[in-house]
Structure formats: structure tokens, C-alpha cells
């Protein structure tokens, strides 16, 4: 019979407190890992999302707002660009692609974006990957046709051949429906990018939509830019638009803009991590309290083991091993908690942004959080183990004559 | 050489009033290998303390306990634990079985800290005490007599040279007590272990050829225990187990 068997029997004897304590460890461990992975995965994924472009040119505004509006299809549009500004950047020798987008309408809350056909046919949204159609084709720029992202198609039940009437504005208002009817001619395959949440129509469709200001019908919201050459080119355009000019904003490079966003909300991560650490400490404290409180009822068992020849050190080690085992059981369950939290968070992030987090991706936090929690559990066992170590044998072996 | 030699053994405790009270004061005592001796001791005579000192559970204030040639009082606590795990079996009045473990596991525990678990030997011991069909029962699922038999098997599990029995029949009815005592003595004989049993039960004491009055051995008990009240059922033998010089005042 090994110490391990003794520990398992003890855990069985105190099954209820073992389960409750292990559950608190599971919550703490799961939360700790989830906070870490969601933060890291979100930062990594959001920083990588650039829709295949290096920069965004838009009206004077913050770079972050421009990127969120043009790449992530979130936030309000900061304003409009004149045809001349669009023309200038398209003709710039350092620009490979310059694709205008126009926003201002939605369909049941999902953003309608006007663009050119090459946005959906030529652009590699990630190196080597172009948008693919699971059904239909790209819209005809001269007709009221639309291509819908996979997430929108799924959520709204839009299929090729279906029709819809856009609503005015970026937020859904049932009273402000346009008269124009669009026909769905294509449905995109999932790309796990914000594109999945967008309804694409010809740029002129947005510009000429009834109710829009006719005087602004040639303007666009932003231009998505793919540069030729490296950072030098981007740096020159950055200087030209942002430092020498004062009408437009050139958001470049996109990943740096997004990294700055995460830097700005870094304090939130720290608070979440702090909460997770505190929960871990509380869970370790619950192990300590659980075992320590059971020491009175265990004194006789400890005395019997000592009378059978168990050394003080053996008793000490048994209690620490028991404590570490509870933490280990908790950390096994923590992966279930982790999967539930990250799975839910990933689903919410996907539905809100279109960005897919890999909930099952391995992350080093899984190793160090597991090891750390087990070590913390073992450490929590030291106090009751010390009490067990000091348990006097003779006076706890009844009866004493 | 005697298996157990005790000389000048003293142990005191602090009484609730703060006074230091002598509980054990044994000038001399010896027990030969394989010998079976009954010590008559009333409640308060220091018999459990005496056995705990021999087992190394308690450390004496002074004196010598030599078990199989090893001076117990010179050993550190860990070494005394080791000697106890390897050489001593202990049967308690309340059996002190671990209720979270099965019958078989309780016996295996008796080996774990000593020579190591030997499942076949543990099963043979339990078969010897008539519990071969109760191996996987928990102590609470057994009768008192059956629990006592588990305690006997556990005490013999590490093939001890000395078995200490503290009122081993104290919680049993007459029939079970007689059976248990026979079992303890036979099992010790079969396993070559000496037996030192303490009891206040005259029926139990009467079954031993060698009886000693603890009050005669333990001077600390002489003022509290009227040894004369014990009816001698046989003349104590002063051969291989005997009081040393000065053992009786």
C-alpha cells in the first residue's frame, strides 16, 4: 500500500469537501487560463486582421476610428473623402490597390458596405487567400445586387436569389427603410474575418441610395490601400498625409494601430488577471481551510498511522500530497471551465466582430497555470500538514488509562 | 539475552494542577523471546503509558528500554518509528482500525511502514483469524469481535518480535473475549512473537501461565492500585520474564 492509496482513501472519506474545494480550484484555474488566452488570442487575431491591406485613408480622425470603421466595420464613419482624394491615392505610384468603401446603411443591424468588385475577387485578405463564394457570384456594379458574408447569410437566412431592402444608418431602425430592393447574387465562404458580417453592394449603390444627400453622391467613406514596396513607402505617405497635411488621416500600419488599441485597454487585462490571481489565492485558501478544519477529526487516524510506524515526515508528506491532489483534480476540471469560458467568449467576439478566436489553441499559460495552481495547492497544504506533523500520538490513541 | 530489557524506566506527566506526576517507574523488567506474559493492571496504573514507552510512542524521562539488543531510549523519534514498524505489533482496546480503509487495507497498513506490503501474507493472516470472506468490508460493517480479529491480524502483519496488547478483550463479551484471547496467543505462537498483554480482567489473566502484577513492576502505581485486590490465579513465574532486583519494594 502506497502513500498514494492513503491519500485517495482520505479524499474519499472527505468526498464532499474534496469536490467543493476542487471545484473552487477549477473555477480559479479556468478563469485564469481563459483570461490569459482570450487576451492573447484577441490581441493576436485583431492585430493580424487587416483584410489584406496595409493602410486606410480617410477624413481627418483618429487612426483607430478609421481602422475600426473600415477594416472591422465597427464604430461610426468619421466623414467622407472627395473623389479627388480617392483619385490622388489611386494614382500614387506606391499604391498597388486603392479600393474605396462607402458606408451608411444596414440590414437588420448588419452593415452594408459599398465597394468595387475587385475587393471580393482580387484582394488576398490573408496571404494566399482570396474570398471564395459558397454560392453565386460577385455583384454587377451597375445593378442592385449584393454579396453577403457567411455570418450574415446564416443569421438572416439570406440566400442567392433572395431580396432585401436596406435600412438607413449604421444602426437598425425599422422606420427608416430604403425603397431600393437588392438581390442577393452571392454568398461568401467563411473567412473568419469581419467580412463575414458584411453585406457588400456596389459603391454607387450606397452613394445613390434614396434619401442620401445627392451632393455627396460621389464621395466615399474611406479608401483601403495595399502598398507597393516596404515600410519606406508607408512612412512617406504617413508623413505626407498626417504631418504635412491636415485634411486626411493615413492609418498605417494597420496592425500597429490595433496594437495601440490593446495597449490602451491593457489596464483592463491587468484587472482581469488580478481578479484571476485573487480567485486562485482564495481557492488555495479554501484548500487550506478545508484540510485544516478536518484535522480534528483526523487526529485519531494520524495517531493510528504513527502507532503503526509512520514517521512524522510521512504524515506531513501525505497531507501535502492530498492538498496537491485536490489542486490537480481541480485543474483537470479547470480545463472544462476554461473551454466553456473561452468557447463562449469566442462565440461572442465572432458574432460582434467576425474575428474567430481559436478556443482550443495551445497556450503556455495552460502549463504554468496548471503547475502554479498545483504548487499553490501543495503550499496551502503545508499549514495543516504542520499541524498533522505535530499531532501527539499517545494522547490521540484512545483509550488512555 | 532477553528480547526486552527495561531498567530504571521513568515517565512523568504534568497534572492539571501543574504538579509533575510520576506515572511509570519501573526499576527492572525482562521478557524473553516468544514468551507470553500477562500484566495485571487497573485503570490508572500506567499500563498504557508503559506499553507506549516500550513501543517507542512515548520517550521516557530516564531509564533504558532494550528491545532485541537495541537501546530504544537512545534512538531518535524517526528511528523509534522504524523499530516499531519493523519489530512491534500493537493491539489496542478499541482496536483503532482506520474506518476509511477495508479490512485488507488495514492489515496492509500494518506492513506499509515496515517491511512493505505483502498482500498474500495479509490475506493469509485474515484467513487465519477467520475473515477471509470479509477482506473488502469496512470496519463498520463488522461485528466488534470481527474488528478485534482484524486488529490481531494487523498487529502480526509486520512479523513482529513483540506484540503489545492493551486490554485487547476489554470491549468484547465473554465468549468473544475467550475466543479473541485464544486467537491472539495462538497467532503469536505461530508467528514466533512474544506477547505482553495488560488487562484488568481476571478471567483473561487466569489463562496465562506467566502473570505479573503491574503494581509490583511499576512503583508509580503502587500508591494508587491495591494490587492485593487482584486475585492471583496462578503463581507468577519468575523465570525468563521477571522483575529485576529492586523490582518489588
Contacts between the chains, C-beta under 8 A, distances in Angstrom:
chain1	res1	chain2	res2	distance
A	1	B	105	6.3
A	1	B	108	4.3
A	1	B	109	6.1
A	1	B	111	7.6
A	1	B	112	4.7
A	1	B	117	4.8
A	2	B	112	7.7
A	5	B	105	7.3
A	6	B	109	7.9
A	9	B	98	7.8
A	9	B	100	4.5
A	9	B	101	5.6
A	9	B	105	7.4
A	10	B	100	6.6
A	12	B	100	6.6
A	13	B	99	7.9
A	13	B	100	4.1
A	300	B	96	7.5
A	301	B	98	5.7
A	301	B	100	7.5
A	303	B	96	8.0
A	304	B	96	4.8
A	304	B	97	7.9
A	304	B	98	5.9
A	305	B	98	7.7
A	305	B	109	7.3
A	305	B	113	7.7
A	306	B	57	7.4
A	306	B	81	7.2
A	307	B	55	7.2
A	307	B	57	6.1
A	307	B	84	7.5
A	307	B	90	5.8
A	307	B	92	7.9
A	307	B	96	7.0
A	308	B	84	7.9
A	308	B	85	6.8
A	308	B	90	7.8
A	308	B	109	5.8
A	308	B	110	5.7
A	308	B	112	7.6
A	308	B	113	5.7
A	308	B	154	7.7
A	309	B	81	5.4
A	309	B	82	6.9
A	309	B	84	4.9
A	309	B	85	2.4
A	309	B	86	7.4
A	309	B	113	3.6
A	309	B	114	5.4
A	309	B	158	7.6
A	310	B	81	7.0
A	310	B	85	7.7
A	310	B	112	7.9
A	310	B	113	4.9
A	311	B	77	7.9
A	311	B	78	5.2
A	311	B	81	4.8
A	311	B	82	7.7
A	311	B	113	7.6
A	312	B	77	7.0
A	312	B	78	7.4
A	312	B	81	7.9
A	313	B	78	7.4
A	314	B	113	7.1
A	393	B	52	7.9
A	393	B	57	5.0
A	393	B	58	7.9
A	394	B	48	7.8
A	394	B	49	7.5
A	394	B	52	5.0
A	394	B	57	5.3
A	394	B	58	5.3
A	397	B	52	7.9
A	397	B	57	7.6
A	397	B	92	6.5
A	397	B	96	6.2
A	398	B	94	5.7
A	398	B	96	7.8
A	399	B	48	7.6
A	399	B	93	5.8
A	399	B	94	6.2
A	399	B	167	8.0
A	400	B	48	5.5
A	400	B	49	8.0
A	401	B	41	7.5
A	401	B	43	5.3
A	401	B	44	6.4
A	401	B	45	7.0
A	401	B	46	7.4
A	401	B	47	5.6
A	401	B	48	4.4
A	401	B	49	7.8
A	401	B	166	7.9
A	401	B	167	7.8
